[in-house]
Amino acid sequence: MSPTATGAIVFAFTLAGMLLGMWLRKRLPPHHLDNDTQSSMKEVSGLIATMTALVLGLVTASAQDSIARDYYLAGSEREAVNALRNMHRFHYEPALKALQARKYQNAQGDLEFMLKYFPNHPQALDKMGEVALGLKRPDIAEQRFATAIARYPQHDETYVVYGTFLHRLRRVDLAIAQYQKALEINPNSVYGHYNLGLAYVDRKDYTRANVHAQKAYELGVTFPGLRKRLQAAGAWKPLESTSSSSAEPVPGAKQQDETDAK
């Protein structure tokens, strides 16, 4: 629903409520009503006001929902492409600078703005995770991940980024569950396999870790962290053949690997 339509509906309901009140006051003056009737009229007026407020609330919520777009489909809409370009310049880049300066609340404001329009924006979600860690408020990011998944549950990348955030919190079992969801949607999720391999290494489940590591490197991952950890544990068992293709980075995977290598 466009802002113009929303404004028109809000104005119409407000005007209707005002006119109804004026009509009732004119048609039923207080001195013609006994106390019981006046009490009933007040209850009716209160009910009308409540109904109007509920309708306006639904209209406002609908208007807010209408501005949200699926990040992964934004390339098919010229308006969305332009919005993403402007957001990257005026909100994402300032958020990065704020994070570098540890001004987490400043970064949060810019990232919240981006996620209002693109709830599943992977870079914004990833950086919101950093904000949550910096403020020691995991719930800030968890709410945003919940919204992204509720609106657009079909994209494996969102589960990978969420899993990475949980992994940073040392909630390894929960991270594993998110990586597994990503692989259910896309069995060839490169960083689903890679990060799941890292999580299994943390659990010392080297057999499963190696399976996902081999798949990740076969799909083109170039980060060395997972391979080095498996080699150090004597659990690296390469496949006979590997693919030479390289994978497109997914936000979160690189950071997890760097953490690994420290």
Secondary structure, DSSP 8 states (H G I E B T S, - for coil): --HHHHHHHHHHHHHHHHHHHHHHHHHS-GGGS-HHHHHHHHHHHHHHHHHHHHHHHHHHHHHHHHT---GGGGGG-HHHHHHHHHHIIIIIHHHHHHHHTT-HHHHHHHHHHHHHH-TT-HHHHHHHHHHHHHTT-HHHHHHHHHHHHHH-TT-HHHHHHHHHHHHHTT-HHHHHHHHHHHHHH-TT-HHHHHHHHHHHHHTT-HHHHHHHHHHHHHHT----HHHHHHHHTT-----S----------TTHHHHHHHHH-
